[in-house]
């Protein structure tokens, strides 16, 4: 009985996570489509946003489930840099905070 209850609870959590992902991911997906626009092809694009949006963009670009990005640490005012190649995306910087070393 306990095993069934745990399985049912895990299934509900999974469905809730999927629903959240369907609601969250379409919003930053519009920004990602800008990379395919002829006017921005081969250019650098800067995006300033909250950590949750950065995680959502990484999920889209890396084609991974959104919950997997929870382990990515994204602090205030950090820099995340992603290189977009024809058939893949590559994280070059994640949570880069060079100004920390400046504080004595």
Secondary structure, 3 states (H helix, E strand, C coil): CHHHHHHHHHHHHHHHHHHHHHHHHHHHHHHHHHHHCHHHCCCCCCCCCCHHHHHHHHHHHHCCCHHHHHHCCCCCCCEEEEEEECCEEEEEEEEECHHHHHCC
